[in-house]
Amino acid sequence: MIRKNSAEVGSTLRWFKSSYSDSSNSNECVEVATALGAVHVRDSKHADGPQLAVARGVWADFVTYASGN
């Protein structure tokens, strides 16, 4: 895991919500941004709050696990 203050990286990342996010309930959304060395995740309700950053390979493993494939 990579830990950085959101002010250090937040303004340079391009964030997007999952196509699976429920637009009728904005309280249940996360946003993801990719960078060269990491994938960043944040709570869309607290864009200036903490972020989780993981190596791209770790993110790929998580997505595979979460999708059940």
N, C-alpha and C positions, 0 to 999 in steps of 0.2 A: 504494500500500500504506500502511496505517496501522499504526504500531508503538506498542504500549502494553504496559506490564507487566501480566501476568495479574492481579495483585492489584488493579489499578485498575478492571478491568471484569469479571473472572471471576465474581464473586459476584452481579452484577446480571443476567447473561445466562441465558437458558434454553437449555440445550444438548440436542441430540438426535443420535442416530446414524442414518445412512442405513438405509433398509429393505433396501439391498443389502449391508449389513455381514454378514459371516459369523459368526453367533453361536457356532459351534463353534471359532472361532479368534479369540480376543479380542486377539491381537497385530496385527491388521490393521484396526483401526477408527479412523476419525476422527469427530469430533463437530463439529457446526455450530450456530451461534447467530446469529439475525438481530437487528439493531438498526436504528434509524432511518437511520443513515448508512452502515452497513457490514454485511458478513457476516463473522463470525469463525469460524475453523477451528482446531482443536487436536487433538493426539494423545490419544485416550481413555486411554491408559496413563499419561499424564503430564498430568493435568488441571490441575495447578498450574504447569506448564511454559509455554513460549512459545506464543503464539497468532499466527496470521496473520489480519489483517483487511484486506478489500478492499472497494471501493465496490460497491454493489448491482449496478450495471450491468456491472461487470467480472466479478462472480460469474455473472451471467446469461449473459454471453458464454462464460465457461469451461464452464458446464454444457452449453450448446448444443454447444460444440466437443467436450467429453468424451463426450457422448451420440451423437455422429456424425450429428446432424441438421443 
